[in-house]
Every structure is written in C-alpha cells, then in structure tokens.
Amino acid sequence: MVTMRLDVPPPALRLGFDPDALRSNWQALDKLSGRARAGAAVKADGYGVGVRQVVPVLHAAGCRDFFVAHWSEVVDVLDFAAPGSISVLHGPLGDADAAFARACGVKPVINSLEQARRWLAAGGGRCDLMVDTAMNRLGLPMAQIGEECLKALEIDVLLSHLVSAEEDSALNAVQCARWQEVCAALPHARSSLANSAGIALGSAFHGDLTRPGIALYGGVPRPEMAGLIRPVVHPQAAIMQVRTVAAGETVGYNATFTAPAAMRVGTIALGYADGYLRCWSGKGRFHAGGVELPVLGRISMDMTVIDLSRAPHLNEGDWVTANYTLPEASAVTGLSQYELLTVLGRRFGR
Ligand SMILES: *Cc1c(COP(=O)(O)O)cnc(C)c1O
C-alpha cells in the first residue's frame, strides 16, 4: 500500500494552553517548597494537558524531576529531559520493565521487596524507593524497611505519598512522622513527601523534593493556594451551525430544554466524547468577548448547543471558550479537579 501524506485540516476544537501560567505555577510551587526543589508529576499525558507541551515549559523553568506512572509514558518525556531526571512510579512490574529502565537510564520507583530484587537482578543502579506510610496502595510496607536486600539499592529519592493533604486531617502529621522515621532508617540522596496540597502543609513536609501535579495545571487543592495558581487550559470549540429556535421548541436529546421565547442558538463541536461530560448538561457555560453563553439541554457525544441570544455578533466559524476554572468547574459538576483535566479527550488540538 502506498502511504499518502494527508493534510488533515485543523480540528474544530482545541485546548487553549497558557505556557506562562504553567511556568508561573511551577515557580510559585517551587518557592512555596522552601529549601526543597519542586519536581513535576506529568503522568497521564501531563494530566491531560499534553505532556509534549508541558515538559519543555517546565524544563525551561528549571524543573529537573519528572514523575510518570507507566513505562509507556517515558518516551515523550525523554525527548525533552535527561533520562536520570525521569521516575516511573509503577516501578518494574516485570523483567522487561527493568531492562527498559537500564537501557534508557530512567529511574524505576521501587515499591516492594520483589521489585527491589528484580531491579538488583537486572543490574540495579540509581532508583527511587516508595514507602507506604498509610495509603495502603502501592509502596513498600513500613514493616519491611529493615530488610537486607534494600541495603544494595542505590536510592536517589526516598518517597512517600500523602493520603489527605488537601484536608486538615490528623493523618498528615502521622504520615510525616512515619516518613521521617523511614528517612532516618534508609540511606538516600533526597527525600520527598509532598504532592501539590502537601506543599502548603509547611516545611516539615518538604524534604528535598516536592512532587506537585494538579496545581501545576491550574488545580487549587487547598484554599491557601488560590491566589498563587493560574488556570492553564481553556477548552475551546468552533460554532458549526446557528439557528433560531421558536418558543416552545426543545433542544437536544430527550428534549430537556424548552425555549421560553424565540432564541438564537449555536451548535459547537465539543461533546462528552471529548471529556465535556454529560454532567455539564444545562449547567455549563461558555464565553466569547466577555459574554456568557449557557449550555442548553443535553451534551451530545460530539456536540453541545449554547445560547447565543446575548451574542448576536457570533456566527458559524467563531470560537467560544468553556468556563473551566478547575475549582469552580468541580463545584458545578461534582467531578474532581483531577478528573476534569484527565478526561479531556484526544480530539482536541493541543
Ligand atoms: C500523582 C502523584 C503526585 C502529584 O499529586 P498532585 O495531588 O496532583 O499534586 C505526587 N506523587 C505521586 C506519587 C503521585 O502519584
């Protein structure tokens, strides 16, 4: 078969991305980390923002530690950052993972004695070690930190992960004390405990390296961070069709919206398949030129209908932007700020 070079036209939906806001958020979190440096969690395609546009901006800002979850996520980061600055949180789940880490020089995060032995058997080298201090999810149980085989590990970052950092939970201090105990017991180059919210808990939680994720991308996990963090992404879509709906007519699937009077409406190229989920039905808002444009009726798979009554200047081909400031969007939809970002689909131009 002959491979043709097709000139695919640009999509009618795009994810507006503000690199200055991302840079400013990283710098604010780095500063808030005190004597610790801020790294960056860039797993899940940079929380849906697009890892290939996120990592170069963070790297240029001075970030030198990048965390992904899966081995498949390493390749995109490797194009912009040194192998030794990349950590894979899931660790070596099999021999192929360990061999891959050795071949490209990225660090596995060791999560169990079995992973430690697997890594050492593959030849070992610099790695990180995750100790579970309360999550009971992934990581070496506290009871095993004295095990002999750990002594052979060359631990760069010794880390643990907070369960409830976004809340004023008693678990925060408990985990902090346990992590300090772990740090005293195991030789390591750098220590790390705090995610975004943990950074705001104070210097006892900082160690040498912090690992913000959500706040880099505009999430506000704790109220004291509100003034520091700027929105980074803006879902935008083009108006494909404009029509006037007569009084008493309905809009969209299941006729959940009835026009109280004749009104001008627009259909935009964004739907739940793009991550603009059905929970926005009748609740979402778009804007253009300072005018608010409410969502009418149900969100469809590939389309949403908005009220253009107050925007007579808007026409087919014009772009509108979703109100998608994460704390507010979370309050409106009940989705977490993390979900709001990571559901954003693959059809967005990034
Ligand atoms: C995802 C993740 C982070 C980042 O957490 P945020 O709450 O998004 O700041 C930090 N550490 C680990 C181990 C993670 O899995």
The ligand as an SDF file (V2000), in Angstrom:
LIG
                    3D

 15 15  0  0  0  0  0  0  0  0999 V2000
    0.2310   11.9630   41.0210 C   0  0  0  0  0  0  0  0  0  0  0  0
    1.2210   11.9820   42.1050 C   0  0  0  0  0  0  0  0  0  0  0  0
    1.6960   13.1900   42.6320 C   0  0  0  0  0  0  0  0  0  0  0  0
    1.0840   14.5300   42.2900 C   0  0  0  0  0  0  0  0  0  0  0  0
   -0.0700   14.7190   43.0620 O   0  0  0  0  0  0  0  0  0  0  0  0
   -0.9920   16.0250   42.9740 P   0  0  0  0  0  0  0  0  0  0  0  0
   -2.0220   15.8160   44.0100 O   0  0  0  0  0  0  0  0  0  0  0  0
   -1.5500   16.0360   41.5960 O   0  0  0  0  0  0  0  0  0  0  0  0
   -0.1210   17.1930   43.2140 O   0  0  0  0  0  0  0  0  0  0  0  0
    2.7220   13.1360   43.5450 C   0  0  0  0  0  0  0  0  0  0  0  0
    3.2350   11.9460   43.9510 N   0  0  0  0  0  0  0  0  0  0  0  0
    2.7780   10.7700   43.4930 C   0  0  0  0  0  0  0  0  0  0  0  0
    3.3610    9.5080   43.9970 C   0  0  0  0  0  0  0  0  0  0  0  0
    1.7400   10.7420   42.5730 C   0  0  0  0  0  0  0  0  0  0  0  0
    1.2650    9.5680   42.1370 O   0  0  0  0  0  0  0  0  0  0  0  0
  1  2  1  0
  2  3  1  0
  2 14  2  0
  3  4  1  0
  3 10  2  0
  4  5  1  0
  5  6  1  0
  6  7  2  0
  6  8  1  0
  6  9  1  0
 10 11  1  0
 11 12  2  0
 12 13  1  0
 12 14  1  0
 14 15  1  0
M  END
$$$$
